[in-house]
Amino acid sequence: MISEAADRRLNTISRHLIVTNEDEGSNGVISSSITSSGGDSVFANVVRAPEDPILGVTVAYNKDPSPVKLNLGVGAYRTEEGKPLVLNVVRKAEMLLVNDRSRVKEYLPIVGLADFNKLSAQLILGADSPAIRDNRVTTVQCLSGTGSLRVGGEFLAKHYYQRTIYIPNPTWGNHTKIFALAGLSVKTYRYYDPVTRGLNIQGLLEDLGSAPSGSIVLLHACAHNPTGVDPTVEQWEQIRRLIRSKKLLPFFDSAYQGFASGSLDGDAQSVRMFVGDGGECFIAQSYAKNMGLYGERVGALSIVCGSADVASRVESQLKLVIRPMYSNPPIHGPSIVATILKDRNLYNEWTLELKAMADRIITMRKQLFDALRARGTPGDWSHIIKQIGMFTFTGLNTKQVNFMTKEYHIYMTSDGRISMAGLSSRTVPHLADAIHAAVTTVV
Ligand SMILES: Cc1ncc(COP(=O)(O)O)c(C=O)c1O
């Protein structure tokens, strides 16, 4: 039995913990077996967590009754009509799977579907990759890009001598949490220059140049999120030379292969440069955007190792990471991907649909740029057409974003990032009006 005085003391301590935690801005989940007096749940002390900064935008959007509301927060492709898109080729693959009576729903192995793993490694590294030929690559199916990053992070925290990962500033909001919770220490390197709205290559090279030898470096393979700013081939080469000379470990996040340029090979170029030099690296792949398989959670983690023997030992340890986490991955999504990747006709059809999505996004960039020019909106908006991939990092500040949400019902993340994939010819004028009003009335 806890005495009343002890009970009061413990409640004070747990309240203090909650306040401290809120001050630090963390999610604030405090586990305690003690309820505050009068509470009717053992969880009475659980603090309400803030909404996810990206997914929370959609929550706010859904609550808005305005007929002109526009969600440019979440990175999901929409058609010209503003509707989610299921690729035709995905529907075809699903029909083939449904009609195949020999298919069963047994558990997959811990590492996932073998065909899917092999084809995924080929997609990102190239079918003729020497690393694949030499069996130096181990690939495991994971829960989309996020799960692949997490499994890679957990493996590194357990088996790699350096526990620090450098991520770009800024980066996709989930990176910090994924790697910190995996047990790595997260630091940032300079990436974006707000003045030029381009790459801060000098800052990047300086920061990676002073990182301790062996540090892990997270690189966006293409279509950097949120900035839409990618290094040029020459800059990639500079980064590669530095990373190799400092013996840093590259960890590629490839969430947009095919989305940046419309070419699967073109968007894999950065990764292939690093694998081409014979060095080791990690690659997290997602099929959320490029096959529109968002909710199916299909992805892969590939680890390119120095030898076939190391690769097979690494794989044996990856199984020990995965087994207690989710046992084994789902079967439907990777079956769709494997069906498409191994059939030449379906593969070709996919590349066309992918290119059409990429092209529509590029058209939206052009239309928005033209609309701002037509309105005489103050500022240089050429970054809208220079940036690459799903997002434009507009340069709008939080106050301007809040203004656009309040007055124009346009939803985006507070850093001014907009998803170009959520725009259409119909909605561009509304967005351009809102941006014009924001920059001319809100400082
Ligand atoms: C840079 C980056 N990495 C990884 C992901 C992971 O996405 P998913 O887990 O849906 O594949 C995203 C999604 O927005 C992203 O933008």
The ligand as an SDF file (V2000), in Angstrom:
LIG
                    3D

 16 16  0  0  0  0  0  0  0  0999 V2000
   12.6680   11.5550  -47.8870 C   0  0  0  0  0  0  0  0  0  0  0  0
   11.6920   10.4990  -47.5150 C   0  0  0  0  0  0  0  0  0  0  0  0
   12.1400    9.3390  -47.0420 N   0  0  0  0  0  0  0  0  0  0  0  0
   11.3170    8.3510  -46.7140 C   0  0  0  0  0  0  0  0  0  0  0  0
    9.9620    8.4900  -46.8270 C   0  0  0  0  0  0  0  0  0  0  0  0
    9.1750    7.3080  -46.4210 C   0  0  0  0  0  0  0  0  0  0  0  0
    7.9730    7.1060  -46.9430 O   0  0  0  0  0  0  0  0  0  0  0  0
    7.2650    5.6940  -46.8400 P   0  0  0  0  0  0  0  0  0  0  0  0
    7.5680    5.1380  -45.4840 O   0  0  0  0  0  0  0  0  0  0  0  0
    5.8300    6.0270  -47.0180 O   0  0  0  0  0  0  0  0  0  0  0  0
    7.8200    4.8700  -47.9170 O   0  0  0  0  0  0  0  0  0  0  0  0
    9.4250    9.6990  -47.3000 C   0  0  0  0  0  0  0  0  0  0  0  0
    7.9910    9.9240  -47.4000 C   0  0  0  0  0  0  0  0  0  0  0  0
    7.4710   10.9830  -47.5350 O   0  0  0  0  0  0  0  0  0  0  0  0
   10.3280   10.7230  -47.6670 C   0  0  0  0  0  0  0  0  0  0  0  0
    9.9080   11.8900  -48.1480 O   0  0  0  0  0  0  0  0  0  0  0  0
  1  2  1  0
  2  3  1  0
  2 15  2  0
  3  4  2  0
  4  5  1  0
  5  6  1  0
  5 12  2  0
  6  7  1  0
  7  8  1  0
  8  9  2  0
  8 10  1  0
  8 11  1  0
 12 13  1  0
 12 15  1  0
 13 14  2  0
 15 16  1  0
M  END
$$$$
